[in-house]
Amino acid sequence: MQLNSFTSVLADAAPAPQNPVVAFLPMILLVVVFYFILIRPQQKRAKEQKKMLEALQSGDEVVTASGIVATVVTVKEKTVTIRSGDAKLEVTKGSITEIVNAGTPAKA
């Protein structure tokens, strides 16, 4: 008898929603919130990083992801040659995090 009354209590506790959209509404809202809080700002930062790397030119003073402050010597398709102090390094473009000072434009 007790098992029968327990199942009837569970059945009355949470009635099933009539509309399936109402059942998935919390999940949909969660996805929308994640999009605006996590995904969209990350896409915006990636777009700004890409634009910065496209504008990179010789003479710019940059900071790498490892914290090296250097001057750009040459820019290739996927790599950048930088000079910091007496050292000359070739790093990937993705490791450039910031342009500190834009160099003087090349004379035409």
N, CA, C and O atoms as a Tinker XYZ file with bonds, in Angstrom:
   432  protein
     1  N      0.812000   -1.184000    0.000000    73     2
     2  CA     0.000000    0.000000    0.000000    64     1     3
     3  C      0.865000    1.261000    0.000000    63     2     4     5
     4  O      0.539000    2.257000   -0.645000    81     3
     5  N      1.952000    1.193000    0.725000    73     3     6
     6  CA     2.774000    2.397000    0.818000    64     5     7
     7  C      3.426000    2.742000   -0.513000    63     6     8     9
     8  O      3.545000    3.919000   -0.855000    81     7
     9  N      3.845000    1.743000   -1.259000    73     7    10
    10  CA     4.469000    1.991000   -2.552000    64     9    11
    11  C      3.470000    2.643000   -3.504000    63    10    12    13
    12  O      3.830000    3.542000   -4.264000    81    11
    13  N      2.243000    2.200000   -3.463000    73    11    14
    14  CA     1.218000    2.760000   -4.316000    64    13    15
    15  C      0.953000    4.222000   -3.970000    63    14    16    17
    16  O      0.793000    5.046000   -4.870000    81    15
    17  N      0.906000    4.551000   -2.696000    73    15    18
    18  CA     0.664000    5.940000   -2.316000    64    17    19
    19  C      1.875000    6.819000   -2.632000    63    18    20    21
    20  O      1.716000    8.000000   -2.939000    81    19
    21  N      3.094000    6.246000   -2.560000    73    19    22
    22  CA     4.312000    7.002000   -2.871000    64    21    23
    23  C      4.353000    7.388000   -4.345000    63    22    24    25
    24  O      4.718000    8.518000   -4.668000    81    23
    25  N      3.994000    6.494000   -5.231000    73    23    26
    26  CA     3.986000    6.801000   -6.662000    64    25    27
    27  C      2.924000    7.833000   -7.000000    63    26    28    29
    28  O      3.120000    8.651000   -7.898000    81    27
    29  N      1.808000    7.806000   -6.296000    73    27    30
    30  CA     0.784000    8.816000   -6.561000    64    29    31
    31  C      1.249000   10.191000   -6.093000    63    30    32    33
    32  O      0.889000   11.197000   -6.705000    81    31
    33  N      2.048000   10.259000   -5.012000    73    31    34
    34  CA     2.604000   11.537000   -4.551000    64    33    35
    35  C      3.603000   12.084000   -5.572000    63    34    36    37
    36  O      3.602000   13.279000   -5.868000    81    35
    37  N      4.453000   11.207000   -6.106000    73    35    38
    38  CA     5.405000   11.636000   -7.121000    64    37    39
    39  C      4.707000   12.104000   -8.382000    63    38    40    41
    40  O      5.141000   13.075000   -9.001000    81    39
    41  N      3.673000   11.457000   -8.760000    73    39    42
    42  CA     2.939000   11.822000   -9.961000    64    41    43
    43  C      2.280000   13.191000   -9.796000    63    42    44    45
    44  O      2.186000   13.946000  -10.763000    81    43
    45  N      1.828000   13.518000   -8.602000    73    43    46
    46  CA     1.188000   14.807000   -8.354000    64    45    47
    47  C      2.200000   15.925000   -8.111000    63    46    48    49
    48  O      1.846000   17.100000   -8.217000    81    47
    49  N      3.435000   15.593000   -7.790000    73    47    50
    50  CA     4.422000   16.599000   -7.404000    64    49    51
    51  C      4.813000   17.496000   -8.575000    63    50    52    53
    52  O      4.855000   18.716000   -8.414000    81    51
    53  N      5.096000   16.940000   -9.729000    73    51    54
    54  CA     5.552000   17.731000  -10.867000    64    53    55
    55  C      4.732000   17.373000  -12.092000    63    54    56    57
    56  O      5.021000   16.385000  -12.767000    81    55
    57  N      3.719000   18.160000  -12.384000    73    55    58
    58  CA     2.922000   17.854000  -13.569000    64    57    59
    59  C      3.734000   18.128000  -14.840000    63    58    60    61
    60  O      4.529000   19.066000  -14.892000    81    59
    61  N      3.527000   17.321000  -15.828000    73    59    62
    62  CA     4.245000   17.476000  -17.095000    64    61    63
    63  C      3.745000   18.723000  -17.809000    63    62    64    65
    64  O      2.540000   18.969000  -17.845000    81    63
    65  N      4.653000   19.518000  -18.380000    73    63    66
    66  CA     4.220000   20.706000  -19.120000    64    65    67
    67  C      3.461000   20.310000  -20.385000    63    66    68    69
    68  O      3.747000   19.289000  -21.010000    81    67
    69  N      2.509000   21.126000  -20.734000    73    67    70
    70  CA     1.676000   20.831000  -21.897000    64    69    71
    71  C      2.418000   21.097000  -23.206000    63    70    72    73
    72  O      2.295000   20.337000  -24.167000    81    71
    73  N      3.190000   22.185000  -23.230000    73    71    74
    74  CA     3.877000   22.599000  -24.444000    64    73    75
    75  C      5.352000   22.179000  -24.360000    63    74    76    77
    76  O      6.001000   22.473000  -23.356000    81    75
    77  N      5.904000   21.503000  -25.378000    73    75    78
    78  CA     7.307000   21.086000  -25.317000    64    77    79
    79  C      8.276000   22.278000  -25.318000    63    78    80    81
    80  O      9.386000   22.156000  -24.799000    81    79
    81  N      7.889000   23.407000  -25.880000    73    79    82
    82  CA     8.753000   24.593000  -25.876000    64    81    83
    83  C      8.945000   25.088000  -24.450000    63    82    84    85
    84  O     10.036000   25.527000  -24.088000    81    83
    85  N      7.906000   25.022000  -23.645000    73    83    86
    86  CA     7.991000   25.449000  -22.248000    64    85    87
    87  C      8.957000   24.549000  -21.488000    63    86    88    89
    88  O      9.665000   25.017000  -20.596000    81    87
    89  N      8.993000   23.270000  -21.828000    73    87    90
    90  CA     9.891000   22.329000  -21.152000    64    89    91
    91  C     11.354000   22.651000  -21.458000    63    90    92    93
    92  O     12.218000   22.484000  -20.597000    81    91
    93  N     11.634000   23.109000  -22.673000    73    91    94
    94  CA    13.017000   23.394000  -23.067000    64    93    95
    95  C     13.394000   24.864000  -22.909000    63    94    96    97
    96  O     14.521000   25.240000  -23.230000    81    95
    97  N     12.496000   25.690000  -22.431000    73    95    98
    98  CA    12.769000   27.116000  -22.281000    64    97    99
    99  C     13.975000   27.407000  -21.387000    63    98   100   101
   100  O     14.790000   28.253000  -21.757000    81    99
   101  N     14.134000   26.760000  -20.238000    73    99   102
   102  CA    15.336000   27.028000  -19.433000    64   101   103
   103  C     16.631000   26.672000  -20.167000    63   102   104   105
   104  O     17.626000   27.387000  -20.044000    81   103
   105  N     16.629000   25.587000  -20.920000    73   103   106
   106  CA    17.809000   25.190000  -21.688000    64   105   107
   107  C     18.115000   26.212000  -22.777000    63   106   108   109
   108  O     19.274000   26.560000  -23.002000    81   107
   109  N     17.079000   26.686000  -23.445000    73   107   110
   110  CA    17.256000   27.686000  -24.497000    64   109   111
   111  C     17.805000   28.975000  -23.910000    63   110   112   113
   112  O     18.709000   29.582000  -24.484000    81   111
   113  N     17.271000   29.399000  -22.777000    73   111   114
   114  CA    17.765000   30.618000  -22.128000    64   113   115
   115  C     19.221000   30.464000  -21.700000    63   114   116   117
   116  O     19.995000   31.416000  -21.802000    81   115
   117  N     19.598000   29.304000  -21.231000    73   115   118
   118  CA    20.974000   29.055000  -20.825000    64   117   119
   119  C     21.926000   29.159000  -22.016000    63   118   120   121
   120  O     23.006000   29.735000  -21.891000    81   119
   121  N     21.545000   28.619000  -23.147000    73   119   122
   122  CA    22.369000   28.704000  -24.354000    64   121   123
   123  C     22.522000   30.157000  -24.797000    63   122   124   125
   124  O     23.616000   30.577000  -25.173000    81   123
   125  N     21.448000   30.918000  -24.758000    73   123   126
   126  CA    21.503000   32.331000  -25.151000    64   125   127
   127  C     22.415000   33.117000  -24.212000    63   126   128   129
   128  O     23.203000   33.943000  -24.671000    81   127
   129  N     22.321000   32.875000  -22.919000    73   127   130
   130  CA    23.175000   33.567000  -21.952000    64   129   131
   131  C     24.643000   33.212000  -22.183000    63   130   132   133
   132  O     25.498000   34.098000  -22.170000    81   131
   133  N     24.948000   31.934000  -22.393000    73   131   134
   134  CA    26.325000   31.527000  -22.673000    64   133   135
   135  C     26.848000   32.191000  -23.939000    63   134   136   137
   136  O     28.014000   32.582000  -23.994000    81   135
   137  N     26.003000   32.323000  -24.954000    73   135   138
   138  CA    26.435000   32.959000  -26.196000    64   137   139
   139  C     26.859000   34.399000  -25.934000    63   138   140   141
   140  O     27.933000   34.814000  -26.370000    81   139
   141  N     26.034000   35.162000  -25.229000    73   139   142
   142  CA    26.335000   36.569000  -25.027000    64   141   143
   143  C     27.425000   36.807000  -23.986000    63   142   144   145
   144  O     28.086000   37.845000  -24.026000    81   143
   145  N     27.630000   35.882000  -23.062000    73   143   146
   146  CA    28.647000   36.078000  -22.029000    64   145   147
   147  C     29.997000   35.501000  -22.431000    63   146   148   149
   148  O     31.031000   36.089000  -22.116000    81   147
   149  N     30.011000   34.367000  -23.118000    73   147   150
   150  CA    31.275000   33.693000  -23.414000    64   149   151
   151  C     31.676000   33.726000  -24.888000    63   150   152   153
   152  O     32.793000   34.128000  -25.213000    81   151
   153  N     30.799000   33.318000  -25.761000    73   151   154
   154  CA    31.175000   33.100000  -27.153000    64   153   155
   155  C     31.349000   34.407000  -27.916000    63   154   156   157
   156  O     32.352000   34.585000  -28.607000    81   155
   157  N     30.408000   35.309000  -27.805000    73   155   158
   158  CA    30.465000   36.549000  -28.571000    64   157   159
   159  C     31.675000   37.415000  -28.220000    63   158   160   161
   160  O     32.345000   37.895000  -29.135000    81   159
   161  N     31.993000   37.642000  -26.930000    73   159   162
   162  CA    33.191000   38.425000  -26.620000    64   161   163
   163  C     34.483000   37.768000  -27.115000    63   162   164   165
   164  O     35.415000   38.459000  -27.526000    81   163
   165  N     34.536000   36.445000  -27.077000    73   163   166
   166  CA    35.728000   35.751000  -27.558000    64   165   167
   167  C     35.877000   35.934000  -29.070000    63   166   168   169
   168  O     36.992000   36.121000  -29.557000    81   167
   169  N     34.791000   35.884000  -29.806000    73   167   170
   170  CA    34.842000   36.114000  -31.249000    64   169   171
   171  C     35.274000   37.542000  -31.556000    63   170   172   173
   172  O     36.010000   37.778000  -32.515000    81   171
   173  N     34.821000   38.491000  -30.749000    73   171   174
   174  CA    35.195000   39.892000  -30.938000    64   173   175
   175  C     36.694000   40.089000  -30.709000    63   174   176   177
   176  O     37.357000   40.786000  -31.478000    81   175
   177  N     37.231000   39.466000  -29.636000    73   175   178
   178  CA    38.675000   39.569000  -29.368000    64   177   179
   179  C     39.491000   38.928000  -30.494000    63   178   180   181
   180  O     40.528000   39.464000  -30.885000    81   179
   181  N     39.037000   37.796000  -31.014000    73   179   182
   182  CA    39.749000   37.122000  -32.097000    64   181   183
   183  C     39.757000   37.988000  -33.360000    63   182   184   185
   184  O     40.753000   38.033000  -34.082000    81   183
   185  N     38.657000   38.662000  -33.615000    73   183   186
   186  CA    38.566000   39.541000  -34.782000    64   185   187
   187  C     39.518000   40.730000  -34.635000    63   186   188   189
   188  O     40.190000   41.108000  -35.595000    81   187
   189  N     39.580000   41.318000  -33.443000    73   187   190
   190  CA    40.489000   42.432000  -33.190000    64   189   191
   191  C     41.951000   41.984000  -33.296000    63   190   192   193
   192  O     42.784000   42.720000  -33.824000    81   191
   193  N     42.269000   40.784000  -32.798000    73   191   194
   194  CA    43.632000   40.243000  -32.876000    64   193   195
   195  C     44.035000   40.039000  -34.333000    63   194   196   197
   196  O     45.159000   40.356000  -34.722000    81   195
   197  N     43.114000   39.510000  -35.135000    73   195   198
   198  CA    43.401000   39.285000  -36.556000    64   197   199
   199  C     43.658000   40.611000  -37.272000    63   198   200   201
   200  O     44.577000   40.717000  -38.084000    81   199
   201  N     42.841000   41.623000  -36.966000    73   199   202
   202  CA    43.016000   42.936000  -37.587000    64   201   203
   203  C     44.359000   43.544000  -37.190000    63   202   204   205
   204  O     45.036000   44.149000  -38.022000    81   203
   205  N     44.751000   43.385000  -35.911000    73   203   206
   206  CA    46.022000   43.914000  -35.434000    64   205   207
   207  C     47.187000   43.230000  -36.153000    63   206   208   209
   208  O     48.143000   43.893000  -36.555000    81   207
   209  N     47.111000   41.913000  -36.315000    73   207   210
   210  CA    48.196000   41.184000  -36.967000    64   209   211
   211  C     48.297000   41.520000  -38.453000    63   210   212   213
   212  O     49.391000   41.499000  -39.017000    81   211
   213  N     47.177000   41.828000  -39.088000    73   211   214
   214  CA    47.211000   42.231000  -40.491000    64   213   215
   215  C     47.860000   43.606000  -40.656000    63   214   216   217
   216  O     48.466000   43.881000  -41.691000    81   215
   217  N     47.739000   44.466000  -39.650000    73   215   218
   218  CA    48.310000   45.810000  -39.711000    64   217   219
   219  C     49.768000   45.839000  -39.256000    63   218   220   221
   220  O     50.402000   46.893000  -39.298000    81   219
   221  N     50.304000   44.711000  -38.827000    73   219   222
   222  CA    51.670000   44.637000  -38.329000    64   221   223
   223  C     52.657000   44.933000  -39.443000    63   222   224   225
   224  O     52.555000   44.381000  -40.539000    81   223
   225  N     53.618000   45.812000  -39.157000    73   223   226
   226  CA    54.613000   46.165000  -40.168000    64   225   227
   227  C     55.975000   46.367000  -39.521000    63   226   228   229
   228  O     56.097000   46.469000  -38.301000    81   227
   229  N     56.974000   46.422000  -40.353000    73   227   230
   230  CA    58.340000   46.598000  -39.884000    64   229   231
   231  C     58.478000   47.922000  -39.142000    63   230   232   233
   232  O     57.973000   48.951000  -39.591000    81   231
   233  N     59.167000   47.887000  -38.005000    73   231   234
   234  CA    59.365000   49.084000  -37.206000    64   233   235
   235  C     58.417000   49.206000  -36.025000    63   234   236   237
   236  O     58.632000   50.044000  -35.149000    81   235
   237  N     57.370000   48.388000  -35.983000    73   235   238
   238  CA    56.432000   48.419000  -34.863000    64   237   239
   239  C     57.088000   47.847000  -33.609000    63   238   240   241
   240  O     57.848000   46.881000  -33.686000    81   239
   241  N     56.796000   48.438000  -32.471000    73   239   242
   242  CA    57.251000   47.888000  -31.195000    64   241   243
   243  C     56.113000   47.036000  -30.652000    63   242   244   245
   244  O     54.989000   47.511000  -30.495000    81   243
   245  N     56.418000   45.758000  -30.362000    73   243   246
   246  CA    55.388000   44.798000  -29.980000    64   245   247
   247  C     55.745000   44.109000  -28.672000    63   246   248   249
   248  O     56.881000   44.159000  -28.200000    81   247
   249  N     54.723000   43.458000  -28.101000    73   247   250
   250  CA    54.907000   42.607000  -26.925000    64   249   251
   251  C     54.433000   41.216000  -27.314000    63   250   252   253
   252  O     53.350000   41.058000  -27.878000    81   251
   253  N     55.248000   40.202000  -27.010000    73   251   254
   254  CA    54.864000   38.824000  -27.309000    64   253   255
   255  C     54.098000   38.237000  -26.138000    63   254   256   257
   256  O     54.017000   38.843000  -25.070000    81   255
   257  N     53.539000   37.058000  -26.343000    73   255   258
   258  CA    52.785000   36.376000  -25.294000    64   257   259
   259  C     53.671000   36.028000  -24.106000    63   258   260   261
   260  O     53.176000   35.913000  -22.985000    81   259
   261  N     54.967000   35.858000  -24.328000    73   259   262
   262  CA    55.884000   35.534000  -23.239000    64   261   263
   263  C     56.432000   36.785000  -22.555000    63   262   264   265
   264  O     57.224000   36.676000  -21.619000    81   263
   265  N     56.024000   37.962000  -23.007000    73   263   266
   266  CA    56.417000   39.196000  -22.341000    64   265   267
   267  C     57.625000   39.881000  -22.938000    63   266   268   269
   268  O     58.113000   40.853000  -22.361000    81   267
   269  N     58.124000   39.420000  -24.060000    73   267   270
   270  CA    59.283000   40.050000  -24.705000    64   269   271
   271  C     58.824000   41.306000  -25.424000    63   270   272   273
   272  O     57.898000   41.267000  -26.234000    81   271
   273  N     59.474000   42.414000  -25.122000    73   271   274
   274  CA    59.210000   43.668000  -25.821000    64   273   275
   275  C     60.277000   43.789000  -26.901000    63   274   276   277
   276  O     61.472000   43.735000  -26.611000    81   275
   277  N     59.838000   43.953000  -28.150000    73   275   278
   278  CA    60.782000   43.935000  -29.257000    64   277   279
   279  C     60.290000   44.813000  -30.392000    63   278   280   281
   280  O     59.157000   45.295000  -30.391000    81   279
   281  N     61.181000   45.008000  -31.367000    73   279   282
   282  CA    60.856000   45.771000  -32.565000    64   281   283
   283  C     60.769000   44.810000  -33.737000    63   282   284   285
   284  O     61.621000   43.935000  -33.891000    81   283
   285  N     59.743000   44.968000  -34.565000    73   283   286
   286  CA    59.543000   44.094000  -35.723000    64   285   287
   287  C     60.567000   44.448000  -36.793000    63   286   288   289
   288  O     60.734000   45.610000  -37.163000    81   287
   289  N     61.255000   43.403000  -37.284000    73   287   290
   290  CA    62.226000   43.587000  -38.357000    64   289   291
   291  C     61.581000   43.250000  -39.696000    63   290   292   293
   292  O     61.583000   44.066000  -40.618000    81   291
   293  N     61.030000   42.045000  -39.797000    73   291   294
   294  CA    60.337000   41.633000  -41.022000    64   293   295
   295  C     59.042000   40.909000  -40.667000    63   294   296   297
   296  O     58.916000   40.307000  -39.600000    81   295
   297  N     58.092000   40.984000  -41.581000    73   295   298
   298  CA    56.808000   40.305000  -41.410000    64   297   299
   299  C     56.645000   39.345000  -42.584000    63   298   300   301
   300  O     56.694000   39.751000  -43.745000    81   299
   301  N     56.451000   38.064000  -42.265000    73   299   302
   302  CA    56.199000   37.048000  -43.290000    64   301   303
   303  C     54.750000   36.599000  -43.176000    63   302   304   305
   304  O     53.974000   37.179000  -42.417000    81   303
   305  N     54.389000   35.575000  -43.924000    73   303   306
   306  CA    52.998000   35.111000  -43.930000    64   305   307
   307  C     52.564000   34.588000  -42.564000    63   306   308   309
   308  O     51.501000   34.962000  -42.069000    81   307
   309  N     53.376000   33.724000  -41.947000    73   307   310
   310  CA    53.003000   33.131000  -40.676000    64   309   311
   311  C     53.933000   33.509000  -39.530000    63   310   312   313
   312  O     53.603000   33.260000  -38.370000    81   311
   313  N     55.076000   34.098000  -39.821000    73   311   314
   314  CA    56.048000   34.430000  -38.782000    64   313   315
   315  C     56.441000   35.897000  -38.845000    63   314   316   317
   316  O     56.213000   36.592000  -39.835000    81   315
   317  N     57.038000   36.337000  -37.748000    73   315   318
   318  CA    57.532000   37.708000  -37.634000    64   317   319
   319  C     58.944000   37.626000  -37.064000    63   318   320   321
   320  O     59.184000   36.904000  -36.097000    81   319
   321  N     59.868000   38.359000  -37.656000    73   319   322
   322  CA    61.216000   38.447000  -37.107000    64   321   323
   323  C     61.276000   39.705000  -36.260000    63   322   324   325
   324  O     60.961000   40.799000  -36.728000    81   323
   325  N     61.686000   39.537000  -35.000000    73   323   326
   326  CA    61.753000   40.669000  -34.068000    64   325   327
   327  C     63.167000   40.802000  -33.519000    63   326   328   329
   328  O     63.937000   39.842000  -33.502000    81   327
   329  N     63.491000   42.003000  -33.074000    73   327   330
   330  CA    64.791000   42.258000  -32.461000    64   329   331
   331  C     64.533000   42.846000  -31.075000    63   330   332   333
   332  O     63.822000   43.839000  -30.919000    81   331
   333  N     65.136000   42.199000  -30.073000    73   331   334
   334  CA    65.040000   42.663000  -28.697000    64   333   335
   335  C     66.442000   42.693000  -28.125000    63   334   336   337
   336  O     67.070000   41.653000  -27.932000    81   335
   337  N     66.921000   43.883000  -27.859000    73   335   338
   338  CA    68.304000   44.013000  -27.389000    64   337   339
   339  C     69.245000   43.545000  -28.470000    63   338   340   341
   340  O     69.184000   44.034000  -29.598000    81   339
   341  N     70.126000   42.599000  -28.145000    73   339   342
   342  CA    71.061000   42.049000  -29.119000    64   341   343
   343  C     70.531000   40.786000  -29.786000    63   342   344   345
   344  O     71.177000   40.246000  -30.684000    81   343
   345  N     69.382000   40.317000  -29.367000    73   343   346
   346  CA    68.838000   39.066000  -29.891000    64   345   347
   347  C     67.878000   39.328000  -31.051000    63   346   348   349
   348  O     67.107000   40.288000  -31.046000    81   347
   349  N     67.952000   38.456000  -32.025000    73   347   350
   350  CA    67.031000   38.496000  -33.155000    64   349   351
   351  C     66.267000   37.184000  -33.146000    63   350   352   353
   352  O     66.872000   36.114000  -33.215000    81   351
   353  N     64.936000   37.254000  -33.060000    73   351   354
   354  CA    64.100000   36.068000  -32.924000    64   353   355
   355  C     63.069000   36.013000  -34.037000    63   354   356   357
   356  O     62.634000   37.039000  -34.559000    81   355
   357  N     62.686000   34.788000  -34.389000    73   355   358
   358  CA    61.577000   34.607000  -35.319000    64   357   359
   359  C     60.455000   33.907000  -34.552000    63   358   360   361
   360  O     60.636000   32.796000  -34.054000    81   359
   361  N     59.305000   34.559000  -34.460000    73   359   362
   362  CA    58.174000   34.029000  -33.705000    64   361   363
   363  C     56.955000   33.964000  -34.618000    63   362   364   365
   364  O     56.906000   34.625000  -35.656000    81   363
   365  N     55.979000   33.165000  -34.221000    73   363   366
   366  CA    54.745000   33.097000  -34.994000    64   365   367
   367  C     53.938000   34.376000  -34.776000    63   366   368   369
   368  O     54.054000   35.029000  -33.739000    81   367
   369  N     53.135000   34.714000  -35.749000    73   367   370
   370  CA    52.313000   35.922000  -35.626000    64   369   371
   371  C     51.353000   35.836000  -34.450000    63   370   372   373
   372  O     51.053000   36.847000  -33.816000    81   371
   373  N     50.876000   34.645000  -34.160000    73   371   374
   374  CA    49.916000   34.459000  -33.074000    64   373   375
   375  C     50.485000   34.782000  -31.707000    63   374   376   377
   376  O     49.731000   35.028000  -30.765000    81   375
   377  N     51.809000   34.786000  -31.584000    73   375   378
   378  CA    52.411000   35.079000  -30.284000    64   377   379
   379  C     52.531000   36.580000  -30.026000    63   378   380   381
   380  O     52.895000   36.985000  -28.922000    81   379
   381  N     52.233000   37.404000  -31.016000    73   379   382
   382  CA    52.227000   38.862000  -30.819000    64   381   383
   383  C     50.888000   39.225000  -30.176000    63   382   384   385
   384  O     49.827000   38.987000  -30.754000    81   383
   385  N     50.951000   39.803000  -28.974000    73   383   386
   386  CA    49.708000   40.119000  -28.266000    64   385   387
   387  C     49.334000   41.586000  -28.318000    63   386   388   389
   388  O     48.167000   41.938000  -28.147000    81   387
   389  N     50.319000   42.450000  -28.553000    73   387   390
   390  CA    50.017000   43.881000  -28.495000    64   389   391
   391  C     51.034000   44.661000  -29.319000    63   390   392   393
   392  O     52.218000   44.325000  -29.343000    81   391
   393  N     50.563000   45.693000  -29.985000    73   391   394
   394  CA    51.458000   46.646000  -30.637000    64   393   395
   395  C     51.559000   47.842000  -29.689000    63   394   396   397
   396  O     50.572000   48.538000  -29.450000    81   395
   397  N     52.762000   48.074000  -29.152000    73   395   398
   398  CA    52.950000   49.156000  -28.186000    64   397   399
   399  C     53.040000   50.481000  -28.915000    63   398   400   401
   400  O     52.302000   51.414000  -28.601000    81   399
   401  N     53.940000   50.574000  -29.885000    73   399   402
   402  CA    54.107000   51.796000  -30.669000    64   401   403
   403  C     54.185000   51.395000  -32.124000    63   402   404   405
   404  O     54.988000   50.541000  -32.499000    81   403
   405  N     53.349000   52.012000  -32.947000    73   403   406
   406  CA    53.431000   51.759000  -34.394000    64   405   407
   407  C     54.664000   52.456000  -34.907000    63   406   408   409
   408  O     54.935000   53.605000  -34.557000    81   407
   409  N     55.418000   51.753000  -35.746000    73   407   410
   410  CA    56.657000   52.316000  -36.287000    64   409   411
   411  C     56.358000   53.371000  -37.333000    63   410   412   413
   412  O     55.202000   53.613000  -37.682000    81   411
   413  N     57.400000   53.985000  -37.820000    73   411   414
   414  CA    57.247000   55.000000  -38.854000    64   413   415
   415  C     56.917000   54.297000  -40.170000    63   414   416   417
   416  O     57.534000   53.284000  -40.498000    81   415
   417  N     55.950000   54.822000  -40.928000    73   415   418
   418  CA    55.606000   54.189000  -42.177000    64   417   419
   419  C     56.774000   54.264000  -43.165000    63   418   420   421
   420  O     57.554000   55.217000  -43.151000    81   419
   421  N     56.879000   53.262000  -44.005000    73   419   422
   422  CA    57.960000   53.213000  -44.978000    64   421   423
   423  C     57.807000   54.364000  -45.977000    63   422   424   425
   424  O     56.700000   54.697000  -46.401000    81   423
   425  N     58.934000   54.955000  -46.337000    73   423   426
   426  CA    58.912000   56.081000  -47.302000    64   425   427
   427  C     58.723000   55.534000  -48.704000    63   426   428   429
   428  O     59.354000   54.550000  -49.091000    81   427
   429  N     57.849000   56.180000  -49.460000    73   427   430
   430  CA    57.573000   55.704000  -50.807000    64   429   431
   431  C     58.343000   56.491000  -51.834000    63   430   432
   432  O     58.229000   56.223000  -53.030000    81   431
